[in-house]
Amino acid sequence: MRMRFFGRYGAHAFGTFGLLLMLVMAKLARYEAAPHHTYPQRTRAWLARRAMDAIGAFGWLVDQLPTRSSERSGEPKLDRARVNAGAA
């Protein structure tokens, strides 16, 4: 029997990935918030800000994906042919 992990626990995988991204953001915030006196420090801060922007853009993109509301709510899918036949 073949076990499909992401098919069954997809929400857990997204949650774990989100937690990893939050930890990366916390690590990058240290470089972004520190005082910048030399060019390498300024470059590191600039790269940290761009990486944080990229993570934010990825989060926004995932947020815009449509949800499968009929499967999540537990309601059965409607058969359009049966609905249209009943209306006629």
N, C-alpha and C positions, 0 to 999 in steps of 0.2 A: 504494500500500500504506500502510495506516494503522499507525503505530507507537504501541503502548500502553506508555508509560513506567512508570507506577505498577503496572500489571499484571505487568510483568516484573521490575522493580526495586523492589518495594514495601518489602523489608527495608532497602534502602539509603536510601529516603526516610525511614523511621522512624528509622534511625540518624542521619541528618543532622539531623532534627528534634530528636532527643534531644541531639545535640551542641549545637545552638542553645540548647536549654533549659538545658544545663549552663553555657554561657557567660552566659546571663541570670542564673542563680543566682549565679555568681561576681561579677557586677556588683552584684547586690542585696546580697550578703554584706558588701560594703564599707560600705554605708549602715547595715546592721543592726548591725555590730560597732563602729562609731565611737562615741565618747562623745557623749552628747546633752545639751546645755546649754540650748538654746532650744526653744520650741514647734515651729517648723518642722522642726528636726532630729528631734525626737521623733515628729512626724507622719510624716516621711519614713521613719524606722526602723520605725514601726508598719505603714506601707504596704508596705515591703520585706518584713517578716515575713509579712504576709497574702498577698503575691504568691508568696513562697516556699512557703507552705502550699498555695496553689492549684496550683502546679506539682507539688508532692508528691502532692496528691490526684489530679491528672490522671495522673501516673505510676502511682499505685496502681490507678486505674480501668483503664488500659491493661494493667496486669499481670494483672488479673482476667479479661480477655477469654479465651475458650477458643481453643486453637490447633487448626489443622487437621492433626492428627498423621498421618493416612493419606496426605495429599499430601506432607508433608515427609519422611516416611521413605522414600518411593519405592516403597512396597508398593502393589500394586493394591487397589482397593476390592473388598470381598466382595459378591457377589451374594446377598442374603438368601434369595431364592427357591431358588437352587441349593443353598445350605447347608441349608435346611430340608428340601428334597427328599431330600438325601443322608442326613439323620438319620432319616427315616421308614422 
